[in-house]
């Protein structure tokens, strides 16, 4: 497996888990993740949010998350430098989809037939570039389903712990599906993880 470079699109109050967990997991296996947000430069500390559901809630609760460091100037993004793009969910997608350059970035990845992924409300940004999801099966938080119905895509309710892949597009309903979502996206990128018996590598090195 060769290491891949992934561009992550986020906005203010994007979902903390869907940023941090994704970035840490992909970097742990050798990939590079650049986190960018409109109107920001590298080093900017972006506010994130944490959303959760409860038995007494008809909608969800929102809490302040940790800050996320932006790793690259947004205006310096060149999609030719990346192998794939990922849109995190939360509240950020609602407004970053209004930036023409965000939509242009996604169009360039689609044009170049590179993998694209979104989770939760991240699907809102893909909906704003309807050619990306045209004819595809997609998933996201259930509240986005009416928006999908206005496109040529099909919304699929896959449950809170599953991921959906259609060609080079990977989607999921929310952060509770991160394990399946990341596994599916890693598979698409050609990531191979090999498990060895405990101590096997140490024994092999000692024998050399």
N, C-alpha and C positions, 0 to 999 in steps of 0.2 A: 504494500500500500504506500503510495506517495502521499505526503501531507498536502492537505487542501487549504485554500484560503477562503474564508467565508465572511461575507459582509452581513452584519446585523443592523437592521433598521429599527430604531426605537424613537420614542417621543417622551415628553414629560409625562410622568405618571404611567408609563408602560409598566407591565407586571414584573415585579422584582424577580420572582422565581423563574419566569420565562426568559429573563436576561441572564442572571447569575448562574443558574443551574446549567443552562445551555452552554454558556461560555466556558465554564469550568470543565464540564464533561468533554467538550470537543478539544479543548487545549490539553486535557489530561492524556488524550490518545494521540497527540502530536499535530493536530490541526491548528491553524491560526484563525482567530476571530477578531475582526475589527468592528467596533461598536460606534455607530454614527447617528447623529440626530440633526435635523434641519436647524440652521442658524447657530450652530455651535462649532467650537474648535477642539482639538485634542487637549485633554486635561480638564475640560469642563465637567463639573460635578452635577449630574442630572438627577433630579428627584424621581424616585420610583414609587410604586404603590403595591399593596398586597390586598387581594380580594378574596373573600371567602363566603360560603353559603352556610345557612343555619336553618334549623327546623321552624323558626319563627319568622323567617324572612321570605317575602315574595320575590325580592330581588337579591342583591348581594351587598355585603358590607365592604367598605374601602378604608384602608389604613395606610399611613405613611410608611414607606419602605426605606431601605438604605439608599445612599447615593450611589450612582453608577458613574464611573469615570468614562468619558468619551475618549476613544483612542485615536481618532483621526479627524481632521478638519472636514466638515461635510462638503464644502465647496471643492475639496481636492480629490473627491472620490472619482476613480476611473474604473469602470466595471471590468475592463480588460485585465485588471490586476486580481480578479477574484474568480473562483470556481463555482460559487453558489451564493444565493442570497436567502436570508431568513428575516421574517417580520415577526417581532414579538407582539404579544397581545396587551391587554390592559386598556387604559384610557388613551394612551398615546396614538394608536392608529386613527382614531376619530379625527384628529387634526393633522397628522403628518400626511394623510391622503390628500390634503388640500394644497400641498406643495408640488408644483409642476415637476421639479427636479426629482422628487421621490418617485413619481409615476414614470418619468423618463428612465430612471435607473432600472425599474422593474421591466420596462419595455425592452431595454437593452439585454437584460438577462434572458428574457423570453426569446428575443430575436436570435440570440446566440445559442439557444437550446441548452441552457445551463439549468441545473436544479434550482427549484424555488420552493420555499417552505413557509408556512404561516401557522400560528396557533391562536386559538381563542379569537379575540377581536382583530387580530392581525389580518384575518380574512377580509375585513373591510377595505384594506389597502389594495388587495388583489381585485376586489370587486370594482374598484375605481379604474382598473385596467382590464376591462372585461375580456379582451382577447386572450389573456393568460388562462382564464378558467373556462372559456367557451368549450362546451362539450365534455367537460370534466366532472367527475364526482368530487365534491369537496366537503369539508367539515369545519366547524368552528363553534363558538358558543351559540346556543340555540336562538339567542336574540338576533343573530345575524341572518338567520334563515330567510326572513322576508326580503332582505336585500338580495340574497342569492336568487330568489324567485324572479327577480327583475332581469336576470341575465340568462344566458344559454347554458349555465352550469346547473348541476343537480346537487342540492344539499342532502347529505346523508347523516342521520343521527347515529353515531357509532358508539356512544357511551363515553363515560368520563376517563377511561383508562386505555383507550384504543387509539390507533393512528390510522390514517387512510392515505394510501399512495395511488396516484393515477398518473402513469407515465413518469415524468420528472417533477411532479408536484406532490408535496407531502403536507397534509393538514391534520389538525386534531382539535378537540373541543376546548381544552384548557390545560392548566398546569398539572392537574392530576394525571394527565396522560404523558407527561414528559419522558418517562422511561421508554414507552412504546414509540413515541414520536421521535426521540433522538436515535433510537435503534433503527427505525425505518429510514431516517435521513442518512445515518452513517452507512447503512447498506447501499443506499442509492449512490453515495460518494465512493463506494468501493472499499470502505473501512473494514479490515479483517482483524478481529481480536481473537487471539489464541490463548486458551487456558492450559497451563501446565500444572502437574501435581506440585503440591507445596514442597519447596526445597529442591525441585528437580533442576532448576537452572544453577543453583549454588553448587549442586553435586557435579554438574557438567563442567562448570568453571574450575572446580577443584581438581577434576580429573585431567585437565589440560596441562 
